[in-house]
Amino acid sequence: MLADAHIHLVDLLERDSSFPERLAAADWIGCAASHDEREFGRSEELRSVIESSGRASFVSSFGIHPQWAVWKNADFLAGLAAGGRIAAVGEAGFDFFGDRPERVRTPENERTQRGVFEFQLALAERHGLPILLHLRKAMDLAYAYAGRLKRLRGAVFHSFSGTERDVESLLAKGVPAWFSFGTPILKGNKRSRAACAAAPIDRLLAETDAPWQPLAGAPHCRAEDISAVLAEIAAIRGLEPRRVEEQIEGNFRRCYGPG
């Protein structure tokens, strides 16, 4: 079974209106991310379409994304976590990529992002949920919060951008890390490929982040691109693709399944 640890179904639907029918016919499980109340409602409607039509199924995550570090949906998120309606908190984390003023690493922006992150970290702790981490130019903050992260059921490093040494160091610090790899390994990202080769196989996840992070020449990333990601993980590690699919499916279920 194909397991996608991070996908944006509502955003994908806007670019690929027929994907729910195709996905429903696949042997697929995924974690669908949402970041506002309306998006979550639409994502849950897609769940009904997808799960009633075939073999595919998904769980949901909800978070205050660091690119929009505002408190508008905080109460809604708290209600979802308390009500057992989400399998993970996130995307949550830090974004200092610098492509917009609020994503430049200034003391004010860091304080703002820390505030919403610590709120979400506390929810994950309280309700026994994994946290789905978005970190751009902020890997140092994973170490800064390692003492809190190690209390969680899991910390999913979405589109992991760290090094082989980061893999070793985070695990050595007791962080229950899951290292999720996506299309960057298909686009020749040497650091991602090296980290993918080094991570313990029982801590690996695969993702598309669809529709984001498209392959070269593609208008968007497709849900079906998870097959290519899984095949590339198998090639990087010198393993049979079927073994990798089965291992990552099991990892997905351990990460996002009930505690």
Backbone as CSV, one residue per row, in Angstrom:
resi,resn,N_x,N_y,N_z,CA_x,CA_y,CA_z,C_x,C_y,C_z
1,MET,0.843,-1.189,0.000,0.000,0.000,0.000,0.883,1.246,0.000
2,LEU,0.480,2.265,-0.752,1.208,3.524,-0.817,0.805,4.403,0.366
3,ALA,1.784,4.957,1.060,1.508,5.781,2.241,2.153,7.146,2.065
4,ASP,1.320,8.181,2.094,1.766,9.566,1.906,1.593,10.308,3.221
5,ALA,2.704,10.665,3.841,2.685,11.245,5.182,2.237,12.698,5.218
6,HIS,2.148,13.348,4.041,1.793,14.774,4.053,1.308,15.203,2.678
7,ILE,0.022,15.577,2.609,-0.585,16.000,1.355,-1.654,17.046,1.664
8,HIS,-1.872,17.974,0.737,-2.869,19.035,0.893,-4.001,18.773,-0.098
9,LEU,-5.003,18.042,0.314,-6.027,17.580,-0.630,-6.860,18.726,-1.198
10,VAL,-7.200,19.703,-0.390,-8.042,20.799,-0.877,-7.283,21.641,-1.897
11,ASP,-6.028,21.959,-1.613,-5.216,22.697,-2.574,-5.022,21.891,-3.857
12,LEU,-4.859,20.584,-3.720,-4.696,19.736,-4.897,-5.960,19.718,-5.745
13,LEU,-7.122,19.685,-5.101,-8.383,19.656,-5.836,-8.536,20.885,-6.735
14,GLU,-8.041,22.019,-6.298,-8.129,23.238,-7.100,-7.326,23.142,-8.384
15,ARG,-6.349,22.247,-8.415,-5.471,22.104,-9.581,-5.725,20.822,-10.353
16,ASP,-6.390,19.878,-9.738,-6.584,18.551,-10.350,-7.929,18.010,-9.881
17,SER,-8.997,18.399,-10.578,-10.349,18.104,-10.095,-10.707,16.627,-10.149
18,SER,-9.985,15.833,-10.914,-10.334,14.407,-11.027,-9.526,13.513,-10.104
19,PHE,-8.612,14.107,-9.308,-7.754,13.240,-8.496,-8.522,12.408,-7.467
20,PRO,-9.642,12.891,-6.863,-10.297,12.037,-5.859,-10.751,10.693,-6.418
21,GLU,-11.269,10.669,-7.636,-11.710,9.411,-8.237,-10.520,8.495,-8.493
22,ARG,-9.412,9.058,-8.980,-8.228,8.237,-9.223,-7.658,7.701,-7.915
23,LEU,-7.617,8.558,-6.912,-7.036,8.158,-5.635,-7.890,7.099,-4.956
24,ALA,-9.197,7.240,-5.059,-10.095,6.284,-4.409,-9.867,4.866,-4.907
25,ALA,-9.409,4.729,-6.135,-9.203,3.403,-6.712,-7.847,2.806,-6.358
26,ALA,-7.006,3.570,-5.694,-5.649,3.120,-5.382,-5.582,2.488,-3.994
27,ASP,-4.548,1.683,-3.792,-4.219,1.190,-2.447,-3.366,2.270,-1.788
28,TRP,-4.018,3.183,-1.083,-3.358,4.399,-0.613,-3.891,4.792,0.762
29,ILE,-2.985,5.249,1.614,-3.352,5.924,2.845,-2.534,7.212,2.920
30,GLY,-3.096,8.229,3.547,-2.377,9.487,3.633,-2.780,10.285,4.855
31,CYS,-2.019,11.351,5.098,-2.352,12.321,6.135,-2.574,13.655,5.443
32,ALA,-3.821,14.145,5.503,-4.210,15.366,4.807,-4.130,16.555,5.759
33,ALA,-3.370,17.559,5.360,-3.152,18.739,6.194,-4.153,19.833,5.874
34,SER,-4.608,20.529,6.914,-5.451,21.710,6.774,-4.953,22.784,7.736
35,HIS,-5.278,24.053,7.383,-4.769,25.166,8.176,-5.804,26.235,8.484
36,ASP,-7.037,26.031,8.064,-8.110,26.906,8.543,-9.400,26.091,8.578
37,GLU,-10.406,26.639,9.256,-11.632,25.884,9.522,-12.338,25.486,8.226
38,ARG,-12.430,26.406,7.290,-13.109,26.086,6.027,-12.374,24.988,5.270
39,GLU,-11.063,25.059,5.224,-10.286,24.036,4.530,-10.489,22.670,5.177
40,PHE,-10.523,22.641,6.507,-10.724,21.360,7.194,-12.072,20.765,6.815
41,GLY,-13.124,21.589,6.779,-14.437,21.083,6.406,-14.453,20.511,5.009
42,ARG,-13.813,21.190,4.074,-13.756,20.693,2.703,-12.935,19.416,2.609
43,SER,-11.871,19.330,3.399,-11.053,18.117,3.409,-11.842,16.927,3.936
44,GLU,-12.643,17.160,4.970,-13.460,16.065,5.503,-14.538,15.636,4.503
45,GLU,-15.034,16.572,3.697,-15.964,16.195,2.626,-15.269,15.309,1.596
46,LEU,-14.024,15.630,1.286,-13.260,14.784,0.372,-13.042,13.394,0.959
47,ARG,-12.878,13.319,2.270,-12.741,12.004,2.903,-13.945,11.124,2.568
48,SER,-15.150,11.687,2.645,-16.357,10.921,2.345,-16.344,10.413,0.910
49,VAL,-15.942,11.288,-0.013,-15.886,10.904,-1.425,-14.868,9.792,-1.645
50,ILE,-13.671,9.998,-1.116,-12.575,9.058,-1.364,-12.820,7.721,-0.677
51,GLU,-13.215,7.756,0.595,-13.324,6.514,1.342,-14.569,5.714,0.977
52,SER,-15.598,6.366,0.453,-16.811,5.625,0.076,-16.709,5.032,-1.317
53,SER,-15.692,5.451,-2.074,-15.613,5.055,-3.478,-14.607,3.951,-3.749
54,GLY,-13.761,3.626,-2.791,-12.732,2.641,-3.090,-11.960,2.216,-1.868
55,ARG,-10.673,1.907,-2.094,-9.832,1.323,-1.045,-9.042,2.359,-0.262
56,ALA,-8.906,3.561,-0.797,-8.054,4.574,-0.172,-8.685,5.138,1.096
57,SER,-7.838,5.656,1.983,-8.326,6.293,3.208,-7.286,7.289,3.688
58,PHE,-7.702,8.203,4.556,-6.722,9.127,5.105,-7.116,9.583,6.497
59,VAL,-6.092,10.066,7.202,-6.273,10.729,8.486,-5.994,12.209,8.257
60,SER,-6.297,13.024,9.263,-6.182,14.469,9.102,-5.220,15.069,10.116
61,SER,-4.552,16.138,9.681,-3.789,16.982,10.603,-4.309,18.402,10.461
62,PHE,-4.110,19.198,11.499,-4.507,20.604,11.470,-3.494,21.387,12.279
63,GLY,-3.066,22.519,11.725,-2.094,23.320,12.449,-2.123,24.777,12.052
64,ILE,-1.489,25.587,12.879,-1.237,26.991,12.563,0.110,27.035,11.857
65,HIS,0.069,27.241,10.559,1.280,27.179,9.736,2.180,28.371,10.058
66,PRO,3.490,28.150,10.166,4.367,29.276,10.509,4.414,30.373,9.447
67,GLN,4.004,30.048,8.221,3.947,31.096,7.203,2.787,32.064,7.445
68,TRP,1.819,31.644,8.236,0.679,32.488,8.613,0.469,32.326,10.120
69,ALA,1.419,32.829,10.875,1.466,32.595,12.323,0.499,33.539,13.041
70,VAL,-0.790,33.269,12.864,-1.847,34.074,13.474,-2.711,33.155,14.340
71,TRP,-3.502,33.763,15.219,-4.246,33.007,16.220,-5.693,32.710,15.813
72,LYS,-6.073,33.060,14.609,-7.467,32.963,14.163,-8.076,31.586,14.418
73,ASN,-7.324,30.511,14.145,-7.868,29.161,14.229,-7.417,28.397,15.471
74,ALA,-6.881,29.114,16.461,-6.343,28.431,17.639,-7.424,27.670,18.397
75,ASP,-8.569,28.286,18.636,-9.633,27.604,19.374,-10.179,26.417,18.584
76,PHE,-10.280,26.581,17.272,-10.755,25.484,16.441,-9.791,24.305,16.521
77,LEU,-8.495,24.584,16.422,-7.485,23.534,16.551,-7.587,22.851,17.905
78,ALA,-7.711,23.620,18.964,-7.809,23.028,20.304,-9.014,22.098,20.403
79,GLY,-10.131,22.491,19.792,-11.313,21.645,19.805,-11.116,20.360,19.029
80,LEU,-10.446,20.435,17.879,-10.169,19.224,17.094,-9.294,18.253,17.881
81,ALA,-8.266,18.791,18.533,-7.358,17.933,19.299,-8.075,17.292,20.478
82,ALA,-8.860,18.085,21.204,-9.580,17.559,22.369,-10.637,16.542,21.960
83,GLY,-11.228,16.727,20.778,-12.292,15.836,20.319,-11.808,14.608,19.587
84,GLY,-10.492,14.425,19.464,-9.957,13.249,18.786,-10.217,13.242,17.290
85,ARG,-10.340,14.427,16.690,-10.686,14.511,15.272,-9.479,14.636,14.360
86,ILE,-8.299,14.764,14.923,-7.085,14.834,14.113,-6.073,13.814,14.609
87,ALA,-5.224,13.369,13.680,-4.199,12.386,13.999,-2.862,13.036,14.316
88,ALA,-2.738,14.343,14.021,-1.494,15.061,14.299,-1.789,16.545,14.346
89,VAL,-0.966,17.261,15.106,-0.997,18.721,15.126,0.028,19.227,14.118
90,GLY,-0.407,20.082,13.205,0.540,20.647,12.259,0.002,20.706,10.843
91,GLU,0.660,21.421,9.978,2.031,21.833,10.101,2.193,22.909,11.169
92,ALA,3.240,22.742,11.948,3.629,23.723,12.953,5.151,23.829,12.911
93,GLY,5.655,24.992,13.281,7.110,25.115,13.295,7.580,26.514,13.017
94,PHE,8.580,26.627,12.131,9.241,27.901,11.885,9.610,28.027,10.415
95,ASP,9.428,29.232,9.882,9.784,29.486,8.488,10.491,30.825,8.398
96,PHE,11.796,30.765,8.137,12.606,31.962,7.974,13.284,31.964,6.609
97,PHE,12.533,31.523,5.595,13.089,31.417,4.256,13.438,32.777,3.675
98,GLY,12.741,33.807,4.129,13.084,35.161,3.730,12.394,35.664,2.481
99,ASP,11.403,34.901,1.969,10.741,35.313,0.735,9.603,36.301,0.971
100,ARG,9.262,36.559,2.239,8.298,37.605,2.591,8.779,38.250,3.896
101,PRO,8.340,39.466,4.181,8.853,40.148,5.382,8.650,39.359,6.669
102,GLU,7.503,38.681,6.806,7.236,37.930,8.032,8.035,36.632,8.112
103,ARG,8.776,36.310,7.048,9.597,35.099,7.037,11.083,35.424,7.068
104,VAL,11.390,36.625,7.443,12.774,37.011,7.706,13.035,36.780,9.192
105,ARG,14.197,36.263,9.522,14.461,35.928,10.927,14.865,37.174,11.705
106,THR,13.853,37.854,12.204,14.049,38.993,13.097,13.583,38.576,14.487
107,PRO,13.995,39.279,15.536,13.514,38.946,16.881,11.992,38.968,16.967
108,GLU,11.347,39.923,16.327,9.893,40.017,16.392,9.231,38.827,15.700
109,ASN,9.696,38.482,14.495,9.103,37.351,13.792,9.347,36.041,14.539
110,GLU,10.529,35.895,15.119,10.801,34.660,15.864,9.894,34.568,17.094
111,ARG,9.672,35.668,17.793,8.762,35.649,18.946,7.349,35.245,18.515
112,THR,6.891,35.790,17.410,5.555,35.465,16.916,5.441,33.983,16.593
113,GLN,6.410,33.464,15.864,6.359,32.052,15.481,6.550,31.136,16.692
114,ARG,7.383,31.540,17.630,7.533,30.739,18.849,6.209,30.657,19.617
115,GLY,5.482,31.754,19.670,4.231,31.759,20.415,3.242,30.731,19.892
116,VAL,2.987,30.744,18.578,2.014,29.795,18.038,2.572,28.371,18.057
117,PHE,3.897,28.225,17.921,4.471,26.886,17.982,4.326,26.292,19.378
118,GLU,4.627,27.062,20.394,4.556,26.538,21.757,3.107,26.204,22.137
119,PHE,2.155,26.961,21.645,0.742,26.631,21.851,0.424,25.256,21.258
120,GLN,0.908,25.013,20.051,0.627,23.737,19.387,1.394,22.580,20.021
121,LEU,2.600,22.861,20.452,3.386,21.847,21.145,2.672,21.399,22.417
122,ALA,2.101,22.349,23.136,1.371,22.018,24.361,0.135,21.177,24.055
123,LEU,-0.565,21.486,22.975,-1.727,20.677,22.590,-1.306,19.243,22.270
124,ALA,-0.221,19.094,21.523,0.255,17.753,21.181,0.630,16.975,22.441
125,GLU,1.279,17.644,23.382,1.631,16.998,24.648,0.375,16.571,25.402
126,ARG,-0.588,17.483,25.497,-1.790,17.240,26.304,-2.629,16.097,25.756
127,HIS,-2.700,15.993,24.436,-3.622,15.031,23.832,-2.928,13.812,23.227
128,GLY,-1.638,13.669,23.478,-0.930,12.485,23.015,-0.848,12.360,21.510
129,LEU,-0.644,13.495,20.833,-0.596,13.509,19.373,0.819,13.770,18.879
130,PRO,1.181,13.233,17.713,2.432,13.648,17.089,2.297,15.073,16.558
131,ILE,3.429,15.708,16.342,3.436,17.037,15.746,4.111,16.953,14.383
132,LEU,3.554,17.649,13.413,4.061,17.668,12.051,4.840,18.961,11.864
133,LEU,6.156,18.845,11.714,7.054,19.998,11.761,7.375,20.539,10.379
134,HIS,7.183,21.838,10.229,7.614,22.593,9.051,8.764,23.470,9.501
135,LEU,9.958,23.219,8.962,11.149,23.966,9.366,11.903,24.405,8.122
136,ARG,11.972,25.711,7.896,12.802,26.243,6.811,13.772,27.250,7.411
137,LYS,15.062,26.959,7.226,16.140,27.749,7.815,15.934,27.893,9.323
138,ALA,15.557,26.772,9.950,15.242,26.811,11.383,15.553,25.487,12.073
139,MET,16.451,24.694,11.510,16.749,23.402,12.128,17.296,23.572,13.540
140,ASP,17.964,24.692,13.810,18.494,24.917,15.150,17.391,24.921,16.199
141,LEU,16.181,25.318,15.796,15.080,25.368,16.759,14.529,23.983,17.074
142,ALA,14.750,23.013,16.205,14.411,21.635,16.562,15.247,21.188,17.749
143,TYR,16.509,21.594,17.773,17.364,21.266,18.910,16.970,22.079,20.139
144,ALA,16.601,23.335,19.926,16.201,24.173,21.058,14.991,23.598,21.784
145,TYR,14.099,22.943,21.034,12.889,22.378,21.619,12.981,20.863,21.800
146,ALA,14.162,20.301,21.688,14.308,18.844,21.771,13.760,18.291,23.084
147,GLY,13.958,19.016,24.179,13.459,18.545,25.471,11.950,18.425,25.516
148,ARG,11.257,19.301,24.802,9.797,19.218,24.709,9.381,18.166,23.681
149,LEU,10.066,18.131,22.546,9.706,17.182,21.491,9.838,15.738,21.971
150,LYS,10.802,15.457,22.829,11.010,14.080,23.274,9.861,13.566,24.143
151,ARG,9.000,14.471,24.616,7.841,14.043,25.411,6.675,13.600,24.536
152,LEU,6.762,13.900,23.259,5.640,13.625,22.365,5.636,12.181,21.887
153,ARG,4.476,11.790,21.327,4.394,10.467,20.712,5.221,10.399,19.441
154,GLY,5.376,11.521,18.771,6.176,11.543,17.553,6.379,12.963,17.076
155,ALA,7.459,13.168,16.316,7.745,14.452,15.677,8.081,14.153,14.220
156,VAL,7.168,14.508,13.322,7.342,14.240,11.900,8.059,15.428,11.267
157,PHE,9.252,15.205,10.752,10.004,16.247,10.077,9.608,16.243,8.607
158,HIS,8.596,17.063,8.312,8.060,17.169,6.952,9.128,17.682,5.995
159,SER,9.240,16.998,4.836,10.227,17.372,3.818,11.580,17.631,4.481
160,PHE,12.092,16.631,5.166,13.270,16.784,6.013,14.425,17.399,5.218
161,SER,14.956,18.496,5.755,16.012,19.238,5.068,17.336,19.190,5.806
162,GLY,17.405,18.355,6.832,18.624,18.276,7.613,19.659,17.349,6.995
163,THR,20.730,17.146,7.722,21.857,16.337,7.272,21.821,14.947,7.913
164,GLU,22.752,14.105,7.459,22.921,12.801,8.109,23.195,12.985,9.611
165,ARG,24.025,13.970,9.924,24.369,14.205,11.335,23.143,14.641,12.121
166,ASP,22.251,15.429,11.508,21.023,15.821,12.195,20.169,14.607,12.522
167,VAL,20.082,13.663,11.600,19.333,12.426,11.865,19.871,11.762,13.126
168,GLU,21.178,11.572,13.165,21.803,10.907,14.306,21.621,11.700,15.592
169,SER,21.811,13.018,15.515,21.779,13.861,16.710,20.376,13.950,17.307
170,LEU,19.372,14.110,16.461,18.001,14.213,16.964,17.580,12.922,17.655
171,LEU,17.904,11.799,17.058,17.560,10.518,17.688,18.358,10.316,18.977
172,ALA,19.622,10.718,18.977,20.454,10.577,20.179,19.922,11.419,21.330
173,LYS,19.264,12.524,21.010,18.675,13.383,22.044,17.326,12.861,22.532
174,GLY,16.882,11.752,21.990,15.634,11.151,22.446,14.398,11.666,21.746
175,VAL,14.561,12.473,20.688,13.404,12.954,19.939,12.812,11.779,19.162
176,PRO,11.506,11.499,19.318,10.880,10.392,18.585,10.597,10.815,17.142
177,ALA,11.668,11.010,16.397,11.595,11.644,15.080,11.197,10.647,13.993
178,TRP,10.372,11.147,13.082,10.083,10.477,11.823,10.599,11.401,10.729
179,PHE,11.416,10.872,9.825,12.033,11.678,8.786,11.297,11.413,7.478
180,SER,10.590,12.447,7.007,9.736,12.304,5.834,10.413,12.925,4.610
181,PHE,10.488,12.152,3.538,11.165,12.583,2.318,10.184,12.608,1.157
182,GLY,10.362,13.621,0.297,9.457,13.791,-0.831,10.201,14.043,-2.119
183,THR,9.648,14.895,-2.957,10.193,15.086,-4.300,11.613,15.652,-4.353
184,PRO,12.128,16.337,-3.314,13.536,16.761,-3.415,14.503,15.616,-3.700
185,ILE,14.215,14.403,-3.218,15.131,13.294,-3.512,15.061,12.893,-4.979
186,LEU,13.959,13.248,-5.665,13.839,12.968,-7.096,14.477,14.054,-7.946
187,LYS,14.785,15.182,-7.320,15.338,16.319,-8.054,16.823,16.502,-7.777
188,GLY,17.458,15.440,-7.247,18.898,15.453,-7.088,19.423,16.195,-5.881
189,ASN,18.574,16.454,-4.877,19.038,17.143,-3.677,19.973,16.211,-2.895
190,LYS,21.263,16.513,-2.938,22.265,15.606,-2.377,22.117,15.447,-0.871
191,ARG,21.802,16.536,-0.173,21.681,16.444,1.282,20.478,15.591,1.668
192,SER,19.345,15.785,0.972,18.161,14.980,1.259,18.415,13.510,0.965
193,ARG,19.092,13.244,-0.132,19.362,11.851,-0.496,20.301,11.189,0.518
194,ALA,21.294,11.927,0.978,22.214,11.370,1.968,21.502,11.114,3.292
195,ALA,20.635,12.038,3.711,19.883,11.841,4.948,18.926,10.664,4.814
196,CYS,18.311,10.527,3.639,17.405,9.407,3.399,18.153,8.076,3.487
197,ALA,19.358,8.048,2.994,20.163,6.823,3.064,20.572,6.497,4.490
198,ALA,20.748,7.535,5.321,21.282,7.344,6.671,20.220,7.070,7.722
199,ALA,19.006,7.517,7.508,17.967,7.385,8.539,17.619,5.921,8.787
200,PRO,17.384,5.531,10.039,16.929,4.154,10.303,15.652,3.879,9.521
201,ILE,15.560,2.706,8.931,14.426,2.424,8.060,13.107,2.435,8.821
202,ASP,13.164,2.160,10.125,11.924,2.174,10.896,11.539,3.582,11.356
203,ARG,12.296,4.613,10.905,11.936,6.005,11.196,11.684,6.798,9.914
204,LEU,11.522,6.112,8.794,11.320,6.759,7.504,9.843,6.916,7.170
205,LEU,9.503,8.051,6.564,8.201,8.262,5.956,8.417,8.848,4.566
206,ALA,7.380,8.771,3.743,7.416,9.340,2.393,6.230,10.267,2.227
207,GLU,6.396,11.290,1.385,5.329,12.272,1.200,5.404,12.862,-0.205
208,THR,4.289,13.486,-0.613,4.304,14.279,-1.840,4.267,15.773,-1.540
209,ASP,3.596,16.176,-0.458,3.290,17.584,-0.191,2.436,18.157,-1.321
210,ALA,1.775,17.275,-2.078,0.974,17.718,-3.225,-0.087,18.719,-2.769
211,PRO,-0.284,19.774,-3.582,0.252,20.032,-4.924,1.583,20.764,-4.937
212,TRP,2.187,20.978,-3.782,3.419,21.748,-3.702,4.623,20.872,-4.041
213,GLN,5.765,21.481,-4.232,7.025,20.815,-4.564,6.898,19.921,-5.799
214,PRO,6.466,20.488,-6.928,6.305,19.673,-8.147,7.638,19.203,-8.709
215,LEU,7.581,18.145,-9.497,8.748,17.685,-10.233,9.074,18.675,-11.345
216,ALA,10.289,18.618,-11.839,10.738,19.559,-12.870,9.805,19.504,-14.076
217,GLY,9.327,20.676,-14.480,8.478,20.763,-15.650,7.007,20.509,-15.407
218,ALA,6.653,20.097,-14.201,5.254,19.809,-13.881,4.597,21.044,-13.271
219,PRO,3.307,21.268,-13.552,2.634,22.435,-12.974,2.386,22.309,-11.485
220,HIS,2.276,21.085,-11.010,2.066,20.836,-9.584,2.452,19.396,-9.284
221,CYS,2.644,19.107,-8.016,2.892,17.729,-7.594,1.565,16.985,-7.557
222,ARG,1.552,15.747,-8.026,0.337,14.933,-8.073,0.339,13.921,-6.928
223,ALA,-0.851,13.478,-6.555,-0.943,12.427,-5.538,-0.198,11.171,-5.993
224,GLU,-0.248,10.880,-7.295,0.403,9.669,-7.813,1.917,9.713,-7.714
225,ASP,2.484,10.898,-7.498,3.943,11.000,-7.415,4.520,10.293,-6.195
226,ILE,3.683,9.878,-5.273,4.185,9.108,-4.134,4.828,7.811,-4.592
227,SER,4.346,7.246,-5.700,4.957,6.010,-6.221,6.409,6.243,-6.589
228,ALA,6.691,7.367,-7.251,8.067,7.671,-7.644,8.941,7.949,-6.429
229,VAL,8.376,8.629,-5.423,9.145,8.897,-4.201,9.524,7.589,-3.508
230,LEU,8.564,6.694,-3.374,8.839,5.417,-2.721,9.863,4.600,-3.512
231,ALA,9.747,4.607,-4.825,10.703,3.870,-5.656,12.108,4.448,-5.507
232,GLU,12.204,5.776,-5.387,13.522,6.395,-5.238,14.118,6.100,-3.869
233,ILE,13.294,6.064,-2.827,13.791,5.672,-1.509,14.362,4.260,-1.574
234,ALA,13.653,3.370,-2.255,14.145,2.001,-2.404,15.482,1.980,-3.133
235,ALA,15.607,2.770,-4.206,16.859,2.805,-4.957,17.994,3.368,-4.119
236,ILE,17.738,4.430,-3.387,18.763,5.045,-2.537,19.280,4.053,-1.511
237,ARG,18.382,3.243,-0.991,18.763,2.321,0.079,19.106,0.924,-0.432
238,GLY,18.983,0.697,-1.725,19.330,-0.598,-2.296,18.404,-1.719,-1.875
239,LEU,17.115,-1.406,-1.763,16.126,-2.373,-1.310,15.060,-2.591,-2.370
240,GLU,14.350,-3.694,-2.263,13.238,-3.957,-3.161,12.122,-2.949,-2.897
241,PRO,11.536,-2.393,-3.951,10.465,-1.403,-3.753,9.315,-1.915,-2.893
242,ARG,8.937,-3.161,-3.052,7.810,-3.685,-2.272,8.134,-3.685,-0.780
243,ARG,9.376,-4.019,-0.450,9.759,-4.013,0.962,9.668,-2.598,1.536
244,VAL,10.118,-1.616,0.768,10.074,-0.233,1.232,8.631,0.227,1.394
245,GLU,7.767,-0.097,0.434,6.351,0.271,0.553,5.736,-0.306,1.823
246,GLU,6.012,-1.578,2.096,5.443,-2.224,3.281,5.996,-1.611,4.558
247,GLN,7.309,-1.334,4.577,7.918,-0.740,5.771,7.351,0.640,6.045
248,ILE,7.233,1.461,5.005,6.767,2.832,5.205,5.276,2.856,5.513
249,GLU,4.512,1.936,4.981,3.113,1.824,5.398,3.030,1.526,6.891
250,GLY,3.842,0.577,7.355,3.851,0.260,8.782,4.297,1.436,9.626
251,ASN,5.322,2.157,9.155,5.782,3.347,9.873,4.662,4.386,9.962
252,PHE,3.964,4.611,8.844,2.855,5.567,8.811,1.814,5.207,9.868
253,ARG,1.446,3.949,9.932,0.403,3.534,10.873,0.878,3.672,12.311
254,ARG,2.158,3.417,12.573,2.679,3.600,13.933,2.727,5.082,14.303
255,CYS,3.051,5.899,13.330,3.154,7.334,13.593,1.796,7.966,13.838
256,TYR,0.865,7.729,12.946,-0.417,8.450,12.984,-1.558,7.650,13.602
257,GLY,-1.319,6.368,13.870,-2.384,5.556,14.432,-2.621,5.858,15.885
258,PRO,-3.608,5.202,16.486,-3.917,5.466,17.901,-2.746,5.101,18.799
259,GLY,-2.601,5.866,19.864,-1.506,5.630,20.800,-1.734,4.400,21.650
